[in-house]
């Protein structure tokens, strides 16, 4: 992570894309047959966020399989949307979408903006967990136009679409490979515990 002057903000140094490129390139060189993958999902740091600048969705849809994912440029990340809107209003105004780290990673595979899943979204203090919708009250006191920037949350098991042409062409994923909603590290760890009735975690 790059550390800007203001320690409130964290920024990626493009290591997310580089790590994904490195992992998939190594698997491809080792002879892994990506065409056999039927679906994929993942998890990311639950409380991180990614701010996509205007035009980023077009870039996602037009990724060139001859180039690495490092061609992408992220705006900045942070946990406090309200603080960013207050202290950097011009950058907030130029934001086309806000993703969590998990939905950012899913967006790379999808080639489009991926929805935030209920589980990861519940850690944002913006989701009404009873209705599974963004709380209008919380959104209203956080930042203007936030509901549009977040998109509609989806179930953690939602199939968001198929893997993008970029991954099909570059790595040989089947065009039918499904991208399932990614979630946060905490919900994924909890799910991985495979708790049974009566267990205490």
C-alpha positions in Angstrom: 0.0 0.0 0.0 1.2 3.5 -0.8 0.9 5.9 2.1 -0.2 9.4 1.0 0.4 12.5 3.1 -2.9 12.2 4.8 -2.8 9.0 6.8 -6.6 8.6 6.7 -6.4 7.4 3.1 -4.9 4.2 1.8 -4.1 3.7 -1.8 -3.3 0.7 -3.8 0.1 0.6 -5.5 -1.5 -1.6 -8.3 -0.4 -4.7 -6.4 -3.9 -6.1 -6.5 -3.9 -6.3 -10.3 -0.2 -7.3 -10.4 -0.9 -10.2 -7.9 -3.8 -11.4 -10.0 -1.7 -11.2 -13.2 1.1 -13.1 -11.5 -1.1 -15.8 -10.1 -3.0 -16.5 -13.3 0.2 -16.3 -15.4 1.9 -18.9 -13.2 -1.1 -21.2 -13.4 -1.2 -20.8 -17.2 2.5 -21.6 -17.5 2.0 -24.6 -15.3 -0.6 -25.9 -17.7 -3.7 -25.2 -15.7 -6.8 -25.7 -17.9 -8.9 -22.6 -17.2 -11.6 -23.8 -19.5 -12.6 -26.4 -16.9 -13.4 -23.7 -14.3 -17.2 -23.5 -14.0 -17.5 -20.6 -11.5 -15.3 -18.4 -9.4 -15.7 -16.2 -6.4 -13.4 -14.7 -3.8 -13.1 -12.4 -0.8 -11.2 -9.2 0.1 -10.5 -7.0 3.0 -14.0 -6.2 4.4 -13.6 -2.5 5.2 -11.6 -1.3 2.3 -13.2 0.6 -0.6 -12.2 1.5 -4.2 -13.3 4.7 -5.9 -13.7 4.3 -9.7 -13.2 7.5 -11.7 -15.6 8.5 -14.5 -15.0 6.2 -17.5 -13.6 3.3 -15.5 -16.6 1.0 -16.5 -15.8 1.5 -20.1 -12.2 0.6 -19.4 -13.2 -2.6 -17.7 -15.3 -3.6 -20.7 -12.5 -2.9 -23.1 -9.5 -4.7 -21.4 -7.0 -5.8 -23.9 -6.0 -9.5 -23.3 -2.6 -8.8 -24.8 -1.9 -6.5 -21.8 -1.7 -7.1 -18.1 -4.3 -5.9 -15.6 -1.8 -3.3 -14.4 -3.1 -1.2 -17.2 -5.9 -0.3 -14.8 -5.6 2.7 -12.6 -7.6 3.1 -9.4 -8.5 6.4 -7.9 -8.0 6.0 -4.1 -9.4 3.9 -1.3 -10.6 4.6 2.2 -13.1 3.6 4.8 -14.7 6.9 5.4 -16.7 8.0 2.4 -18.1 11.0 4.2 -14.6 12.3 5.0 -13.5 11.9 1.4 -16.6 13.7 0.2 -16.0 16.5 2.7 -12.2 16.9 2.2 -11.9 16.0 -1.5 -15.2 17.0 -3.0 -13.8 17.3 -6.5 -12.5 13.7 -6.5 -15.8 12.5 -5.0 -17.7 14.3 -7.7 -15.5 12.6 -10.3 -16.3 9.1 -8.8 -18.4 6.9 -11.1 -18.6 3.9 -8.7 -17.5 3.0 -5.2 -16.6 -0.7 -4.6 -15.4 -2.6 -1.6 -12.2 -4.5 -2.2 -14.3 -7.7 -2.7 -16.5 -6.2 -5.4 -13.5 -4.5 -7.0 -11.9 -8.0 -7.4 -15.1 -9.4 -8.8 -15.4 -6.4 -11.2 -12.0 -7.4 -12.7 -13.2 -10.9 -13.5 -16.6 -9.7 -14.6 -15.4 -6.8 -16.8 -18.1 -4.7 -15.4 -19.0 -3.2 -12.0 -19.8 -6.0 -9.6 -22.4 -5.6 -6.9 -21.5 -5.4 -3.2 -22.8 -8.5 -1.5 -25.1 -8.3 1.6 -22.5 -9.8 3.9 -19.7 -7.5 3.0 -22.0 -4.5 2.7 -23.3 -5.1 6.2 -19.9 -4.0 7.5 -20.2 -0.6 5.9 -22.8 0.8 8.4 -24.8 1.8 5.4 -26.9 -1.3 4.8 -30.3 -1.9 6.6 -29.8 -5.6 7.4 -33.5 -6.1 7.8 -34.5 -4.9 4.3 -31.1 -5.7 2.7 -31.2 -2.3 1.1 -29.0 0.8 1.6 -30.4 2.8 4.5 -31.7 6.1 3.1 -31.0 7.8 6.5 -27.4 6.5 6.6 -26.8 7.4 3.0 -28.2 10.9 3.5 -25.9 11.8 6.3 -22.8 10.2 4.6 -22.6 11.8 1.1 -24.8 13.0 -1.7 -25.6 10.6 -4.5 -24.2 7.7 -2.6 -26.8 5.1 -3.5 -26.1 5.4 -7.2 -22.3 5.2 -6.6 -22.7 2.0 -4.5 -25.2 0.2 -6.8 -27.8 -2.2 -5.5 -26.5 -4.8 -3.0 -26.9 -8.5 -3.9 -27.1 -11.8 -2.1 -23.7 -13.3 -1.3 -24.6 -16.3 -3.5 -25.7 -14.2 -6.5 -24.3 -15.1 -9.9 -23.3 -11.7 -11.3 -22.6 -12.8 -14.8 -19.9 -14.7 -16.8 -16.2 -14.1 -16.8 -15.2 -11.2 -19.2 -13.8 -11.8 -22.7 -10.4 -10.6 -21.3 -10.0 -13.6 -19.1 -11.4 -16.0 -21.7 -8.9 -14.7 -24.3 -5.9 -14.2 -22.0 -6.2 -17.3 -19.8 -8.6 -19.6 -21.6 -11.5 -19.4 -19.1 -14.7 -20.8 -20.6 -17.0 -18.0 -21.6 -19.6 -19.8 -19.5 -17.6 -19.5 -16.3 -19.8 -17.8 -13.8 -18.7 -15.0 -11.5 -20.4 -15.3 -8.1 -20.5 -12.4 -5.7 -17.2 -11.9 -3.8 -17.4 -11.2 -0.1 -15.2 -9.8 2.7 -12.5 -11.6 4.6 -14.5 -11.7 7.8 -17.6 -13.3 6.3 -15.5 -15.7 4.3 -13.6 -16.8 7.4 -16.8 -17.3 9.3 -18.2 -19.4 6.4 -15.0 -21.4 6.3 -15.5 -22.4 9.9 -18.4 -24.6 8.8 -20.2 -24.1 12.2 -22.9 -26.5 13.2 -25.9 -25.8 15.3 -24.8 -25.3 18.9 -21.2 -24.3 18.0 -19.8 -21.1 19.5 -17.4 -18.9 17.5 
